């Protein structure tokens, strides 16, 4: 009996020691909530049939868009053969350091998907029913990679930041999706973004080729330093500042926007579509309600259906870039511009205006305003319900030309041609 009691005593002591080890020694050191990516073994990834879209690109515009979109950009479904399933959790950061495809699901608060991969790595984040709500940090933060794809499955996904963004050192991470690398948004589902600042920001190139994107934000909805290109998708924006904005504070020779497809509905407090250098529209449906509809140094419209309601300028070409001269060139498409009362201009260029095709239907007190030349080569122009065959200038000093390109015309085959 004494031996049994001794054994029990030793057993109790061992249990107490194990319990103390499990509970820790009373240290107040904060738990590290950043974890390397770990596959969720409770989930499986089912293969899906590939779905692709086509980009209606052109080569002979102001932007050479021949090779602008890669095959992977235009594929709306990811290759899941080696994909890793992940689940977001409250208060945790999933850190992705390797190239690959990651299928992410779950609902969480104060969570982040952090991509910090090699400079040559391509990372695809497949959002499969993800909901993240943060107070002060991006839901998706790309610190480093060659390119990141954010692809939605046929699912509903939502990302939101409700408070004031906190900088990451010297980096002002001020968007729900913030990327220092090239970024492509595509897929088959819906991505809803709400932000107290910017919606989606990249310091490089942004491409959108599919899916439904809904953005409500206090600043810019889609922002890029180098370029924004849209080939397909449904994009609905409600922004207190700019809908699309492509510009670099440190380099005014870059920052352009190319639209060749998709449906965009933009309500913006400032500009609907704004670029430092060129805005080129080849196809697609664009509806803008804003202070200014489209603004850039050069605006070229070759096709598409565009409906602008503006309080200041419908389309404005101003000296935003030292690389080009202000010019508005309309070669095709269906353009409708409705202007508010007062000192407003439907189509306003600090340089020249050239109309060679398409249909332009303007309702405004001042249909055209240019500083250099107004050239009418063809197309249909309707002003306040009346068809006209001239570009009348509302400013003194401009001379109307019967035809031909003005000096310093639209650059041909300029920026573009970047694939990834």
Secondary structure, 3 states (H helix, E strand, C coil): CHHHHHHHHHHHHHHHHHHHHHHCCCCCCCCCCEEECCCCCCCCCCCCCCCECCCCCCCCCCCCCCCCCCHHHHECCCCCCCCEEEECCCCCEEEECCCEEEEEEEEEECCEEEEECCCCCEEEEEEEEEEEEECCCCCEEEEECCEEEEEECCCEEEEEECCCCCCECCECCCEEEEECCEEEEEECCEEEEEECCEEEEECCEEEECCCEEEEEECCCCEEECCEEEECCCEEEEEECCCCEEECCCCCCCCCEEEEEEEEEEEEECCEEEEECCEEEEEEEEEEEEECEEEEECEEEECCCEEEEEECCEEEEECCCCCCCCCEEEECCCEEEEEECCCCCEEEEECCEEEECCCEEEEECCCCEEECCEEEECCCEEEECCEEECCCCCCCCCCEEECCCCCCCCCCCCCCCCCCC
